[in-house]
Amino acid sequence: MPSRRKPAAVPPGFTVLPPVSRFFATLGKVYVRPGADGTAPVYGLHVRPKHANRHGTGHGGFLATLADTFMAAFVHETRRDVGTMWTVRLEMEYKRPAPMGGWLEGHCTGIERAGNFVTVRCELRCGETVTNRATAVFKVSDRAVAGATTSG
């Protein structure tokens, strides 16, 4: 009988992040640890075989998708004035492989807003090892204010 590996444990304080889209749901369970006392939320997941490239580590496209989505979630969590947004630029640095089964965390910082654009940075880390650094620029529209009217 084949042995079954026990699933890797999710670190304390992380809860499942509801999928933000049907596409994002295909990644599997993604987690978030809410920020406390002014700290930023941290996002995470285990690198699974379905995320792998031919070398058995996290695929570059998967890692870019993850960083992009973590940064978007970070903007929505910390900037309540932002409504709809979409990525107009994504820069990725691939520093180290994301190992199979590794717990990968997204640490986002540096929201800068200039007009209708928001810039955010993210590090993906396995433990203390930075696997990727990313910067995204999002085009944003402001969230509608309840009771606001527009003149035409």
C-alpha positions in Angstrom: 0.0 0.0 0.0 1.5 3.4 -0.9 2.3 5.7 1.9 0.5 8.9 2.2 2.4 12.0 3.2 0.8 14.1 5.9 0.0 17.6 4.5 2.4 20.3 5.6 1.1 22.4 8.4 0.0 26.0 7.9 1.8 28.3 10.3 -0.2 29.7 13.2 -2.4 32.8 12.6 -3.1 32.1 8.9 -6.6 31.6 7.6 -7.9 30.7 4.1 -8.1 33.7 1.8 -11.4 33.5 -0.2 -10.6 33.3 -3.9 -10.7 36.7 -5.6 -11.5 35.1 -9.0 -12.2 31.7 -10.6 -8.7 31.8 -12.0 -7.2 32.4 -8.6 -9.2 29.5 -7.2 -7.2 27.2 -9.4 -4.1 27.8 -7.4 -5.5 25.9 -4.4 -5.7 27.1 -0.8 -4.1 30.5 -0.3 -3.8 31.9 3.2 -3.5 35.3 4.9 -2.3 36.3 8.3 -3.9 39.7 9.1 -1.7 42.5 10.1 -1.8 43.7 13.7 -0.6 46.9 15.3 0.1 48.6 12.0 1.9 45.7 10.4 1.0 44.5 6.9 -0.9 41.3 6.2 1.2 38.3 5.1 0.0 35.9 2.4 1.1 32.3 2.0 0.6 28.9 0.5 2.5 25.6 0.0 4.2 25.0 -3.3 2.4 21.9 -4.8 3.2 19.7 -7.7 0.6 21.5 -9.8 2.6 24.7 -9.4 5.9 23.1 -10.6 8.1 23.7 -13.6 10.0 20.9 -15.3 12.7 21.2 -12.6 10.3 20.4 -9.8 10.3 23.9 -8.3 7.7 26.7 -8.4 7.0 27.7 -12.1 7.9 31.3 -12.9 4.4 32.1 -14.3 2.8 30.7 -11.1 5.2 32.9 -8.9 4.3 36.0 -11.0 0.6 35.3 -10.7 1.0 34.9 -6.9 3.0 38.1 -6.4 0.5 40.0 -8.6 -2.5 38.7 -6.7 -0.9 39.2 -3.3 -0.1 42.8 -4.2 -3.7 43.4 -5.4 -5.1 41.9 -2.2 -2.7 44.1 -0.1 -3.9 47.2 -1.9 -7.6 46.3 -1.3 -6.9 45.5 2.3 -5.0 48.6 3.2 -6.4 51.3 0.8 -10.2 51.4 1.3 -10.4 54.2 -1.3 -9.4 52.0 -4.1 -12.2 50.3 -6.1 -11.6 48.5 -9.3 -7.9 48.0 -10.3 -5.9 46.1 -13.0 -2.3 45.5 -13.5 -0.5 47.7 -16.1 3.1 46.7 -15.2 4.6 43.7 -13.4 8.3 43.4 -12.8 9.7 40.1 -11.3 13.1 39.2 -10.1 13.8 35.5 -9.8 16.4 35.1 -7.0 16.1 31.5 -5.8 13.9 28.5 -6.7 10.7 28.1 -4.7 11.1 24.5 -3.4 8.4 21.9 -3.7 6.4 21.6 -0.5 7.9 24.8 0.8 5.7 27.4 2.6 5.9 30.5 0.4 5.0 33.8 2.0 4.2 37.1 0.3 5.3 40.2 2.2 4.0 43.4 0.5 5.1 47.0 1.2 5.3 50.5 -0.1 2.0 51.5 -1.5 2.5 54.7 -3.5 -0.3 56.5 -5.2 0.1 58.9 -8.0 -3.2 60.0 -9.6 -4.9 56.9 -10.9 -1.9 54.6 -10.4 -0.7 52.6 -7.4 2.7 51.1 -7.1 3.4 48.2 -4.7 6.3 45.9 -3.9 6.4 42.3 -2.8 8.9 39.8 -1.6 8.1 36.1 -1.9 10.0 34.1 0.8 10.5 30.5 1.9 11.6 30.9 5.5 14.4 33.5 5.5 15.2 32.9 1.8 13.9 35.5 -0.6 12.9 33.6 -3.8 11.4 36.6 -5.7 11.0 40.4 -5.6 8.2 42.0 -7.5 6.9 45.5 -8.3 3.5 46.1 -9.7 1.8 49.2 -11.0 -2.0 49.1 -10.9 -4.4 51.5 -12.7 -7.1 52.2 -10.1 -10.5 53.8 -9.9 -11.8 55.1 -6.6 -14.5 53.3 -4.7 -17.9 54.8 -5.0 -18.9 56.8 -2.0 -22.4 56.0 -0.6 -24.7 58.9 -1.3 -22.5 60.6 -3.8 -24.0 62.0 -6.9 -22.5 62.8 -10.3 -23.4 65.7 -12.5 -23.6 65.3 -16.2 
